[in-house]
Amino acid sequence: MSGPRITLLGTQDARLRSYLESHPCRHERAAVVLFRRFASEIPNLPTSDRFVAVDVIPFEEHWITDSTPSHIAFDLRHLRPLFQLCEEESLVFGFVHNHPGGPLEFSSVDDANEQTLLQGLSNRNGREIHFVALLWSRGRWIARVRQGLRPAESVSARHLLVAGETLSVFKQVRRIATKRSSANQRRSGNRSLTSSAPCG
C-alpha cells in the first residue's frame, strides 16, 4: 500500500480540534472517526487508498476510566457497537487522540494501543480490515493506517486534507513502522487502554 490519503471536512476538523483542546485541565482526550475507504487499483502500481471521514464521535465521559495531561485510559466495551457499525455499513474505524504539549509523533504506547484496538476489530469484523489513527499535536494532524492482515505494520499517510471554505493540507513524513510492543500490549489488557506521551 502506498501512502494513504485522509480527508476531513472542515466542520469535522473544527469539531475534533474543539473537543480535543477543551479539557479544563488540558488532559488528553480521544474520539472515534468513521471513514469510507476508496481504493484505487491500477495494474503494476501499489494500491492507493483514500479515507474520507463520514462521522465524528467524541468519547463520552463515562467511557474514560482515567486521564491526565500525558495519558487517557478507557473501557474498550463502549467501542464495540461502533465495531459492529463498521461491519454493517462497510466503514473504517478511526481512533483520534491528542498530545497536549507533547511530541508531534505517535508514542510506543500508542503503537501498542492501536494493535490492541485492531485486534478487537479483527476479532469482530475479520482480518480484511483497515484502521486509521489520527494524532493532534502542536497544531498539526499526524495520520497513519494499519491493516488487520499486518497489525504490527503502520503506514504513514501521504497527507491529511481538511476540506472547508479553504483547503488545508497536512503533509506527512513517509514512514513504514513495524513495532510489536508486546510488553505494552500485555499491560494495556483487553478492556482498558491507555494512550500516553510525555507532556512538555
C-alpha positions as CSV (number, residue, x, y, z in Angstrom):
1,M,0.0,0.0,0.0
2,S,1.4,3.4,-1.0
3,G,0.9,6.4,1.3
4,P,-2.9,6.6,2.0
5,R,-4.7,9.9,1.9
6,I,-7.0,11.1,4.7
7,T,-9.8,13.6,4.2
8,L,-11.8,15.5,6.9
9,L,-14.5,18.1,6.2
10,G,-13.8,21.5,7.7
11,T,-16.7,21.0,10.1
12,Q,-15.4,17.7,11.3
13,D,-11.9,19.1,11.8
14,A,-13.3,22.0,13.8
15,R,-15.4,19.7,15.9
16,L,-12.4,17.4,16.7
17,R,-10.0,20.2,17.5
18,S,-12.5,22.0,19.7
19,Y,-13.2,18.8,21.7
20,L,-9.6,17.7,22.0
21,E,-8.4,21.1,23.2
22,S,-11.3,21.8,25.6
23,H,-10.4,19.7,28.7
24,P,-10.2,22.2,31.6
25,C,-7.0,20.6,32.9
26,R,-5.5,20.1,29.4
27,H,-5.8,16.3,29.7
28,E,-5.6,14.0,26.7
29,R,-8.9,13.3,25.0
30,A,-10.0,10.8,22.4
31,A,-12.6,10.4,19.7
32,V,-13.7,8.0,17.0
33,V,-13.9,9.0,13.3
34,L,-15.7,6.7,10.9
35,F,-14.3,6.6,7.4
36,R,-15.4,5.5,4.0
37,R,-12.5,3.8,2.1
38,F,-12.0,4.4,-1.6
39,A,-9.3,2.2,-3.2
40,S,-7.6,2.9,-6.5
41,E,-6.1,-0.2,-8.0
42,I,-4.0,0.3,-11.2
43,P,-2.1,-2.7,-12.7
44,N,1.6,-2.8,-11.8
45,L,1.2,0.1,-9.3
46,P,0.8,0.0,-5.5
47,T,-2.8,0.3,-4.2
48,S,-3.6,3.9,-3.3
49,D,-6.3,4.3,-0.6
50,R,-8.3,7.4,0.3
51,F,-10.1,7.5,3.6
52,V,-12.9,10.1,3.7
53,A,-14.5,10.9,7.1
54,V,-18.2,10.4,7.4
55,D,-18.8,10.8,11.2
56,V,-17.1,12.1,14.3
57,I,-17.9,10.6,17.7
58,P,-16.1,12.2,20.7
59,F,-15.7,9.9,23.7
60,E,-18.4,10.2,26.3
61,E,-17.1,10.9,29.8
62,H,-18.3,7.6,31.2
63,W,-16.1,5.8,28.6
64,I,-13.0,7.2,30.2
65,T,-11.5,5.4,33.2
66,D,-8.6,7.8,33.8
67,S,-6.9,10.8,32.2
68,T,-4.0,13.2,32.7
69,P,-2.1,15.7,30.5
70,S,0.0,12.7,29.4
71,H,-2.4,9.8,29.1
72,I,-6.0,8.6,28.6
73,A,-7.4,5.2,29.6
74,F,-10.8,3.9,28.5
75,D,-13.0,0.9,28.5
76,L,-13.0,-1.0,25.2
77,R,-16.5,-2.3,25.6
78,H,-18.0,1.1,24.8
79,L,-16.4,0.9,21.3
80,R,-17.9,-2.5,20.4
81,P,-21.2,-1.1,19.0
82,L,-19.0,1.1,16.7
83,F,-17.1,-2.0,15.6
84,Q,-20.4,-3.6,14.7
85,L,-21.5,-0.4,12.8
86,C,-18.3,-0.6,10.8
87,E,-19.0,-4.2,9.7
88,E,-22.7,-3.5,8.9
89,E,-22.0,-0.3,6.8
90,S,-18.5,-1.2,5.4
91,L,-16.9,1.7,7.3
92,V,-13.3,2.0,8.6
93,F,-12.7,2.6,12.3
94,G,-10.5,5.6,13.1
95,F,-9.1,6.4,16.6
96,V,-8.2,10.0,17.4
97,H,-6.3,11.5,20.4
98,N,-4.1,14.4,21.2
99,H,-0.8,15.1,23.0
100,P,-1.3,18.3,24.9
101,G,2.1,20.0,24.8
102,G,3.6,16.6,23.9
103,P,5.6,15.3,20.9
104,L,4.5,15.6,17.3
105,E,4.6,11.9,16.9
106,F,3.0,8.7,18.0
107,S,4.4,7.1,21.2
108,S,5.3,3.5,21.8
109,V,2.2,3.2,24.0
110,D,0.1,4.5,21.0
111,D,1.7,1.7,18.9
112,A,0.5,-1.0,21.4
113,N,-2.9,0.5,21.9
114,E,-3.6,0.6,18.1
115,Q,-2.7,-3.0,17.8
116,T,-5.0,-3.9,20.7
117,L,-7.8,-1.9,19.1
118,L,-7.1,-3.6,15.8
119,Q,-7.2,-7.0,17.4
120,G,-10.6,-6.2,18.8
121,L,-11.8,-5.1,15.4
122,S,-10.3,-8.2,13.7
123,N,-12.0,-10.5,16.2
124,R,-15.3,-8.9,15.5
125,N,-15.1,-8.0,11.8
126,G,-12.4,-10.3,10.3
127,R,-8.8,-9.6,9.3
128,E,-9.6,-7.9,6.0
129,I,-10.0,-4.5,7.7
130,H,-8.2,-1.2,7.9
131,F,-7.7,1.1,10.9
132,V,-6.9,4.8,10.8
133,A,-5.0,6.6,13.6
134,L,-5.0,10.4,13.9
135,L,-3.0,12.4,16.3
136,W,-3.5,16.2,17.0
137,S,-0.4,17.8,18.5
138,R,1.1,21.3,18.3
139,G,-1.4,22.5,15.8
140,R,-0.8,19.7,13.3
141,W,-2.5,16.4,12.3
142,I,-0.4,13.3,12.0
143,A,-2.1,10.2,10.5
144,R,-1.3,6.6,9.7
145,V,-3.1,3.4,8.7
146,R,-2.8,-0.2,9.8
147,Q,-4.3,-3.4,8.3
148,G,-5.8,-6.4,10.0
149,L,-3.6,-8.7,8.0
150,R,-0.4,-6.9,9.1
151,P,-1.3,-5.4,12.5
152,A,2.3,-4.7,13.6
153,E,2.9,-2.5,10.5
154,S,1.8,1.1,10.2
155,V,2.0,3.2,7.1
156,S,2.2,7.0,7.4
157,A,-0.4,8.9,5.4
158,R,0.7,10.8,2.3
159,H,-1.3,13.7,3.6
160,L,-4.3,14.7,5.6
161,L,-6.6,17.1,3.8
162,V,-9.1,19.4,5.6
163,A,-11.8,20.5,3.0
164,G,-13.7,23.5,4.2
165,E,-14.1,27.0,2.9
166,T,-10.4,26.7,2.2
167,L,-8.2,23.7,1.8
168,S,-5.6,22.8,4.4
169,V,-3.1,20.0,3.7
170,F,-1.0,18.5,6.4
171,K,1.8,16.7,4.7
172,Q,3.2,13.6,6.4
173,V,6.7,12.1,6.8
174,R,6.7,8.9,4.7
175,R,7.3,6.1,7.1
176,I,6.6,2.4,7.5
177,A,7.0,1.3,11.0
178,T,6.9,-2.2,12.5
179,K,6.7,-2.3,16.3
180,R,5.1,-5.1,18.3
181,S,5.5,-3.6,21.8
182,S,4.2,-6.9,23.2
183,A,5.0,-5.9,26.8
184,N,3.0,-2.7,26.4
185,Q,0.1,-4.7,24.8
186,R,0.0,-7.1,27.8
187,R,-0.1,-4.2,30.2
188,S,-2.9,-2.5,28.3
189,G,-5.2,-5.6,28.6
190,N,-8.4,-6.3,26.8
191,R,-10.8,-3.8,28.5
192,S,-8.9,-0.7,29.4
193,L,-6.5,1.1,27.1
194,T,-4.0,3.8,27.8
195,S,-2.6,6.3,25.3
196,S,0.3,8.3,26.6
197,A,3.1,10.7,25.8
198,P,5.3,13.0,28.0
199,C,3.9,16.5,28.5
200,G,6.2,19.4,27.7
